[in-house]
């Protein structure tokens, strides 16, 4: 009976270890409203920090960034509000308007949690107005060299304003993007976040993105295709305008348009190695109330006591930008290199999680050689110390350890406690 109970416990521990391989990633796209040159609202960086601290994105896509100073400010905010491991892609001023004397100071950029993602390539796709900025990112998994999980992330800002001429310019911009996408493998994972400025799904720019004859066909994860402009039936996906008050910068008029999107390639809805989590698409700060139509997002029309997004969140969103962010979740059946089996910089690797009398440990950083390793039981009690010698491969004798779950780590280091199960 004891053996059956022990086997059950060990299987439970193994299941815990295996389940952790399902990873979820939070994505946010946000129009930063002419940041930092727009200063009508003082100290709006505090509002952005409040928003990011609440949502905690892993990938943060932005447009309407003015300059490198603003880019660095946002990086510092992500590091303090979300995670100290945040980095940003290379800041590049818009190249598409060079023939006009660089009149367009609205840039795109990607910020990312560098403990989960790395940037493999950065591409600029120019148009006659604004660049598409494309970033090929890779998940930092334990098998990333042999089985990479990669996503092309596109950040964009199409031509604004209504009317056939502006709609045509949006269409022509998308054609330039399509010409680039034709160079990618058809099964590429592609995510697009942008202020598309489209008023209806029938607009040619949007239809081109959804065109099934293209190498990369995009899908609307929200599945809310229609005529959005001034249509309260689509209030749940509206993103602009958060304001009715003048003098704050940006657009007023209240909540009546769906301009901001995150689209995914069709394969990311089901068959890719990193996929969209069903029903996770949300306009952050939008409680989906029809009473919010034409109202300011921080008004009582846009939230109740039981609403998902509180007044405090909606007020910060109102103050920071005339747009709301768009969010979704991605998931992948992977093990990140910073989880369980690996130290944050892959300095320590366990050969396996289930052991009998010996555990092989690989030390891939010289700073951990000739240092003591500490082994703790599941109660946090120190049960064994192993002095690492000068060899990169260490053999830990586990024969004296009782059956059960253990944790191993260096003392006062940035290494994570790695798990293993002893079963004699």
ZAMARGU-4260 file (C-alpha; in steps of 0.2 Angstrom, whole numbers, plus 5000, padded with zeros to 4 digits):
<rodrens>
0) 5000/5000/5000 | 5014/5012/5004 | 5022/5008/4987 | 5006/5012/4978 | 5004/5029/4988
5) 5022/5034/4984 | 5019/5030/4966 | 5004/5041/4966 | 5013/5055/4974 | 5028/5054/4961
10) 5016/5053/4947 | 5007/5069/4954 | 5024/5078/4955 | 5028/5072/4937 | 5011/5079/4931
15) 5015/5095/4939 | 5031/5097/4930 | 5023/5092/4913 | 5008/5103/4915 | 5020/5118/4917
20) 5025/5116/4899 | 5009/5125/4893 | 5014/5143/4893 | 5003/5158/4890 | 5009/5175/4884
25) 5000/5192/4885 | 5000/5204/4871 | 4995/5222/4870 | 4994/5235/4856 | 4993/5253/4861
30) 4992/5270/4852 | 5002/5281/4864 | 4995/5297/4857 | 5010/5307/4851 | 5021/5302/4865
35) 5030/5312/4873 | 5027/5328/4863 | 5009/5328/4867 | 5009/5336/4885 | 4992/5343/4888
40) 4989/5330/4902 | 5003/5332/4914 | 5013/5317/4921 | 5003/5305/4910 | 5018/5293/4912
45) 5010/5288/4928 | 4994/5283/4920 | 5004/5272/4908 | 5013/5264/4922 | 4997/5261/4931
50) 4989/5253/4915 | 5005/5242/4912 | 5006/5236/4930 | 4988/5230/4929 | 4989/5221/4913
55) 5007/5214/4914 | 5010/5211/4895 | 5024/5200/4889 | 5024/5209/4872 | 5020/5227/4871
60) 5017/5234/4853 | 5015/5253/4851 | 5013/5267/4838 | 5013/5286/4839 | 5030/5286/4848
65) 5039/5302/4843 | 5057/5300/4847 | 5071/5290/4856 | 5068/5300/4872 | 5050/5294/4873
70) 5056/5276/4868 | 5068/5275/4882 | 5055/5282/4894 | 5042/5269/4889 | 5056/5256/4891
75) 5060/5262/4909 | 5041/5261/4913 | 5039/5243/4907 | 5054/5238/4917 | 5047/5246/4933
80) 5029/5242/4931 | 5030/5225/4922 | 5047/5216/4923 | 5065/5221/4925 | 5069/5210/4910
85) 5060/5221/4897 | 5069/5227/4882 | 5065/5236/4866 | 5068/5233/4848 | 5080/5245/4839
90) 5072/5262/4838 | 5072/5268/4820 | 5064/5285/4815 | 5051/5283/4801 | 5059/5281/4784
95) 5044/5281/4773 | 5043/5300/4772 | 5061/5304/4768 | 5057/5312/4752 | 5045/5324/4761
100) 5058/5330/4774 | 5054/5319/4788 | 5038/5327/4793 | 5031/5312/4801 | 5037/5309/4819
105) 5025/5295/4823 | 5035/5279/4825 | 5031/5261/4829 | 5041/5250/4842 | 5040/5233/4850
110) 5044/5230/4869 | 5046/5213/4875 | 5050/5202/4890 | 5068/5196/4886 | 5067/5181/4898
115) 5053/5174/4886 | 5057/5181/4869 | 5072/5186/4859 | 5072/5196/4843 | 5080/5187/4828
120) 5077/5200/4814 | 5071/5217/4812 | 5063/5223/4795 | 5057/5239/4789 | 5043/5239/4775
125) 5042/5257/4769 | 5026/5265/4761 | 5022/5282/4755 | 5018/5288/4772 | 5023/5277/4787
130) 5034/5261/4789 | 5028/5244/4794 | 5040/5238/4807 | 5042/5219/4807 | 5051/5210/4821
135) 5054/5191/4820 | 5054/5185/4838 | 5058/5168/4845 | 5052/5160/4861 | 5067/5156/4873
140) 5063/5138/4875 | 5074/5124/4881 | 5075/5117/4863 | 5074/5133/4853 | 5089/5128/4842
145) 5081/5112/4836 | 5063/5116/4837 | 5061/5135/4837 | 5044/5144/4840 | 5045/5160/4830
150) 5032/5174/4826 | 5033/5189/4815 | 5026/5204/4824 | 5020/5218/4813 | 5017/5235/4821
155) 5009/5248/4810 | 4999/5264/4809 | 4988/5267/4793 | 4983/5283/4785 | 4970/5292/4796
160) 4953/5301/4792 | 4938/5296/4781 | 4935/5298/4763 | 4939/5288/4747 | 4957/5296/4745
165) 4962/5291/4763 | 4955/5274/4761 | 4964/5272/4745 | 4981/5277/4753 | 4977/5264/4767
170) 4975/5251/4754 | 4991/5255/4745 | 5000/5254/4761 | 4993/5237/4764 | 4999/5232/4747
175) 5017/5236/4751 | 5015/5225/4766 | 5008/5211/4756 | 5023/5212/4744 | 5034/5208/4759
180) 5023/5195/4766 | 5024/5185/4750 | 5042/5182/4753 | 5038/5172/4769 | 5034/5154/4770
185) 5015/5151/4770 | 5015/5143/4787 | 5023/5157/4796 | 5016/5163/4812 | 5012/5182/4809
190) 5004/5194/4822 | 4999/5212/4817 | 4995/5225/4829 | 4990/5243/4823 | 4980/5258/4822
195) 4972/5253/4805 | 4960/5268/4805 | 4947/5258/4795 | 4929/5263/4797 | 4921/5246/4790
200) 4927/5229/4786 | 4922/5231/4768 | 4936/5244/4766 | 4949/5238/4753 | 4963/5239/4765
205) 4955/5227/4778 | 4949/5216/4764 | 4966/5214/4757 | 4972/5209/4774 | 4959/5195/4775
210) 4962/5190/4757 | 4963/5171/4756 | 4973/5171/4740 | 4988/5179/4749 | 5002/5170/4756
215) 4998/5176/4773 | 4979/5178/4777 | 4975/5187/4792 | 4960/5183/4804 | 4951/5194/4816
220) 4952/5184/4832 | 4938/5194/4840 | 4927/5188/4825 | 4918/5205/4825 | 4918/5209/4806
225) 4906/5222/4801 | 4903/5241/4799 | 4910/5248/4815 | 4909/5267/4813 | 4895/5275/4824
230) 4887/5258/4826 | 4883/5254/4844 | 4881/5236/4840 | 4900/5235/4839 | 4903/5245/4855
235) 4912/5230/4863 | 4927/5232/4850 | 4927/5251/4850 | 4944/5259/4854 | 4942/5277/4850
240) 4938/5290/4857 | 4941/5289/4875 | 4937/5307/4877 | 4923/5320/4875 | 4933/5334/4883
245) 4943/5346/4872 | 4960/5352/4876 | 4968/5335/4880 | 4976/5332/4864 | 4970/5319/4851
250) 4952/5316/4845 | 4936/5320/4855 | 4918/5314/4851 | 4917/5299/4863 | 4917/5281/4860
255) 4911/5277/4842 | 4925/5269/4832 | 4935/5253/4830 | 4952/5258/4824 | 4964/5248/4834
260) 4967/5229/4830 | 4977/5214/4834 | 4976/5202/4819 | 4984/5185/4818 | 4988/5174/4803
265) 4974/5161/4801 | 4985/5146/4806 | 4988/5155/4823 | 4969/5152/4827 | 4972/5133/4828
270) 4986/5124/4819 | 5002/5134/4823 | 5015/5130/4836 | 5009/5146/4845 | 4991/5149/4845
275) 4978/5162/4850 | 4968/5158/4866 | 4950/5157/4861 | 4939/5171/4868 | 4955/5181/4875
280) 4953/5196/4863 | 4948/5211/4873 | 4949/5230/4871 | 4957/5234/4888 | 4946/5246/4897
285) 4930/5243/4887 | 4916/5235/4897 | 4905/5232/4882 | 4891/5243/4888 | 4880/5250/4874
290) 4877/5265/4886 | 4896/5269/4883 | 4892/5274/4865 | 4898/5292/4862 | 4903/5294/4880
295) 4920/5297/4888 | 4928/5280/4894 | 4929/5286/4912 | 4911/5291/4913 | 4898/5282/4923
300) 4890/5276/4906 | 4905/5265/4903 | 4906/5255/4919 | 4896/5248/4934 | 4902/5242/4951
305) 4902/5224/4944 | 4911/5229/4928 | 4928/5221/4923 | 4937/5237/4921 | 4936/5249/4936
310) 4934/5268/4936 | 4953/5269/4941 | 4959/5260/4926 | 4947/5269/4914 | 4952/5286/4921
315) 4970/5282/4918 | 4966/5276/4900 | 4956/5292/4897 | 4971/5303/4903 | 4984/5294/4894
320) 4977/5292/4876 | 4962/5295/4865 | 4963/5276/4861 | 4961/5261/4871 | 4974/5246/4870
325) 4969/5230/4862 | 4975/5213/4870 | 4975/5195/4868 | 4983/5179/4874 | 4994/5167/4865
330) 4999/5150/4871 | 5012/5137/4866 | 5016/5119/4872 | 5034/5123/4877 | 5046/5124/4891
335) 5054/5141/4893 | 5073/5140/4897 | 5069/5151/4912 | 5057/5138/4919 | 5060/5122/4929
340) 5075/5114/4920 | 5085/5129/4916 | 5092/5144/4925 | 5088/5162/4918 | 5103/5162/4907
345) 5104/5143/4905 | 5120/5142/4917 | 5113/5127/4926 | 5104/5112/4917 | 5097/5096/4925
350) 5099/5081/4914 | 5082/5075/4920 | 5068/5077/4933 | 5065/5060/4939 | 5081/5051/4947
355) 5086/5036/4957 | 5103/5037/4964 | 5112/5050/4953 | 5108/5067/4946 | 5118/5074/4932
360) 5120/5093/4933 | 5128/5103/4919 | 5136/5120/4924 | 5138/5131/4909 | 5145/5147/4918
365) 5162/5148/4926 | 5155/5159/4940 | 5146/5144/4947 | 5161/5132/4948 | 5169/5129/4965
370) 5153/5135/4973 | 5141/5125/4985 | 5124/5119/4978 | 5110/5117/4991 | 5096/5104/4990
375) 5080/5107/4999 | 5065/5096/5002 | 5047/5101/4999 | 5046/5109/5016 | 5060/5121/5012
380) 5073/5112/5024 | 5091/5110/5018 | 5094/5092/5017 | 5111/5091/5007 | 5125/5102/5001
385) 5135/5098/4985 | 5152/5107/4982 | 5154/5110/4964 | 5171/5107/4958 | 5180/5114/4942
390) 5171/5102/4930 | 5156/5107/4920 | 5147/5091/4923 | 5143/5087/4941 | 5136/5070/4948
395) 5125/5072/4963 | 5123/5057/4974 | 5105/5055/4978 | 5105/5038/4986 | 5103/5044/5003
400) 5088/5055/4999 | 5071/5049/5003 | 5058/5047/4989 | 5050/5064/4986 | 5051/5081/4978
405) 5067/5092/4980 | 5073/5109/4974 | 5091/5113/4970 | 5099/5130/4969 | 5115/5141/4973
410) 5114/5152/4988 | 5110/5170/4985 | 5111/5170/4966 | 5098/5174/4952 | 5096/5156/4948
415) 5079/5148/4950 | 5076/5133/4961 | 5076/5118/4949 | 5064/5104/4953 | 5068/5085/4953
420) 5059/5069/4960 | 5069/5055/4969 | 5061/5038/4966 | 5071/5023/4972
</rodrens>
